[in-house]
Amino acid sequence: MSIRTGYHTRAPFVSFLIALITGIGIAYFVPISVRIYHITLAICLLLTLCFFCLGMITRWKVRRFYGLAFAIFLAILVCVGGLLTWKNHPIIERRHFSHIKSTHLLGFVSSEPKSKGKVVSAEMTITHAKVNEIYRPVKGKLLLKIKTDERNFFLSYGDELGIVSKYQRIAPSYNPYEFDYAAYMAKHQVWYESFLSSHAFKKTRRNKGNPFIRCALKTRSKMADKFDRYFKNKDPAALLSTLVLGYRASLDKELVKAFSATGTVHVLAVSGMHVGIVFAFLAFSLQWMDKNGWIRYIRLFLLLLFVWSYALITGFAPSILRAAFMISIFIVGNTLRRTNNSYNSLAVSAFFLLLYNPGFLTDVGFQLSYLAVIGIIWLTPLLSKLFVFKYKILNKTWSFISMCCAAQLANFPLVLYYFHLFPVYFLPANLFITFPVSLIIYAGFLLLALPINEWTLGIAAILEQFILFVNKVLIQIEQWPFATVQSVWLTSYDYLMLYLIIISMVLAFQFSQRYLLYTSIFGILILGLMTNQQVWAKYNGRRLIIFNVRNQLAIGMMNRAKPIIYSSADSEREPFIRYAVIPALEAYSSIQYLSFIKEPVKFSVPETYISNQYIQFMGKHLLILDGRKKYSFPAVPDWLLVRNNPEKSLDHLISKLKKSTLLIVDGSNSQATIDKWQTDAKRLGLAFYCLKDNFAYVWTAK
């Protein structure tokens, strides 16, 4: 069916994509319920019926109805976006395994397992639940975490497992600005997790899942092992596996940090650049087949086969899928001698990816990847025209610089929002890294294609030294003065305002529109006011936070921009401190003035005094009642923090408390102790706050 209307443009999928994204976005903000889902489904069906009835009545020959038909179709896509986002949620999916009381679950490993210490984790797709000795078909995914001491323990994609039906909801973030892992997994359609020992599950010796993905992952593992045999040093082998295969399991953390600080971390995420490098080589090699007749269709088939085989081996990451889709559209259009619209090609790839998985929209890599490409398509030609040189090599160099700047300009508000840092020397780092990475990738493919012998070992030895040199240069760039702007915390309004400023300013100069320039200036003023208010609040705020760090202790005291951590940890480098505590300190104060205090100790600065289990902050008093340590009452506490199951009962302490004292119980106590103290607090009329499975306690001075 063809609708010839004024709405039919060179980039129709841009409109379709905006409608679909609108529906997905609404679905994330609207509280999910069965009623809303059914109402949306009914509206979608009604709109679909109206669309086809309109087509049947008018036969698409009455032009005045084209606009109405187009609007109805976009409304259908909005509904589809919401329905696809909601359809697998346990509230909507009645066949989800969580609705059935079962003794055992049967399913298969549906993601590549990852090992961390003695714990192996993987996503598991549940297919059956055992109820009254009968296995019933069910749906849903489970995050499986297996603790094992076995050295030869091995789990792979597609393994079918029978496990004990013991699972729980993935815990949300319990501290300010802590990464919300539960929300992250929910976007991957996983809401529950199971912690099992190696004896609580059994392999059925059957293989499930997608056979192509299983074969690709095994092939990638063998390729990574081949790289390990080529190199004596593990770092070059790990980097080569990452660049060529997208296999980051053994990549050194310090090296990842160097790539992040220099703005070249996109190189480590196999993306459009990597697919483009592979495609460029293949297209050049098969250029002789690009002739009229059937032979160019063979070339088309071979190019598509190679591109999608490479995407399969690298794990089908969103950035790879985007690049593979775009290149496929370009190849098909070029073979059919059709003119491709870059924006439409980009929108087509995003549209079908979001139809496949709406959760991609909230994936950081997906967002950064598409924004970078939009920036390159839109801004690179504009920047390239700013300077025109006499020599071709200078024009090529400036074109590449323009492309780097365009990608960074399109991404930097989102980078600041998600990662709270910005690499200052991204331009020299990217100028340096691009050509070496291309050589490394081509050399990596050459080593994979050839058998291991004296010649290939010689090539590997040269490549190893070259990779070490590249790593050394990046580490040197990372150590340059002011290499990164860190601890930048933007609100959602801040980064949206940044995009408004960038877009309006570029359009103002592109089309010479004065009102757009005024819009960007007004946006800069508003952003400046918002930033000044946030900086003022950070450097004048005073707050105390008792963090929820399970059985550990972490108390943050922020007096203006000078934060203090009083903790049971050995240092601020402890994982739970970096994960749960540091983000809040960075957001509320200045981390560069951090004072870390390990208990027990005596410590004193203006308006803050610590003496073992007693803390005085801003005229308020906190006493830590620890069942494993001695305690005293230097003053009547405003907060009483109960830890490690103290033997003393609240009745023995009531004479040393006041009616306004807040009783806080943390996760180091047993559930019986928590229940007892809560009952006693209610009986004696004291306020009670339980940190276990609850948000951190935050007190802000007025």
LINDABEL-V196974 format. One record per helix or strand of 3 or more residues. SS is the DSSP state (H for helix, E for strand). FROM is the first residue (numbers start at 1). LEN is the number of residues. Records with the same first field share a line. If there is no record, write none. Layout:
SS: FROM-LEN  FROM-LEN
This chain:
H: 12-18  34-25  63-24  97-3  181-6  211-20  234-12  253-9  265-3  272-14  287-3  295-19  318-18  342-15  358-5  364-21  392-28  426-24  454-25  492-20  514-27  575-6  582-7  650-7  671-14
E: 104-6  114-3  119-13  134-4  141-7  159-6  192-6  201-7  542-5  554-6  562-6  590-9  602-4  608-4  614-4  620-7  639-5  662-4  687-4  697-4
